[in-house]
Amino acid sequence: MKIRFIPARIKEEVCVSLIDREKIPERIGVIGTVQHEHQFEKVKEYLEEIGKKVVIGGTILGCDVSNAERIADKVDAFLYVGSGRFHPIGVALKTGKKLFILNPVSKEFYELKEEDVEEFKKRRFVAVKRFLSSDVVGIITSIKPGQCMIEKAEEIKEKVEEMGKKAYLFIGDEVSETEKENFPFVACWINCACPRLVDFRKDMINFEDLEIFNR
């Protein structure tokens, strides 16, 4: 089956004058979602006009923040062009850098609050503690392109069983809370699909978390 990607560009103009030149550090990386990709150059030109050194990282696609990671050592912070907190928080968690948001829709410029990032870190810590105390664990992977990690899920299952826990492997297209309710005996879940699935769940960890404990 062939897949064709068609970019949908937002019509709202990005208002670069909203950027607070005093808050933005000297080296800044520009990132955002595909809807705003055509506005990156305009943002870059403005930042350079006010004396900043700019690197365009590119688009953030879903849970994939690799475009931000590859330039993280070249910048002091990131400027995210887009709306919402999902993507900026993902970048902050992966890179440890400050995040500034320029929202073309709401016409706002602001810095991502550190407490927002810390809240996600605390949630992750709680989930890891829950896994360590769980006797029965479910391991989830997806059949979606880019999220299908069946071999990794099988490897994780072996590691969990070596820890003395009972492990079950679940494979599907969608990961939903409703479906999880059909397996109340599973105390904790290990995610081998999109890593951002754990962001809003206290009973799920990513497989990378487990590998840290097994080192």
NORLIN-V768754 format. One record per helix or strand of 2 or more residues. SS is the DSSP state (H for helix, E for strand). FROM is the first residue (numbers start at 1). TO is the last residue. If there is no record, write none. Layout:
ss;from;to
SS;FROM;TO
SS;FROM;TO
//
This chain:
ss;from;to
H;16;18
E;27;32
H;34;49
E;53;59
H;66;69
H;72;74
E;77;81
H;86;95
E;98;103
E;108;111
H;114;132
E;136;142
H;150;162
E;166;172
H;177;180
E;188;191
H;195;200
E;204;206
H;207;213
//
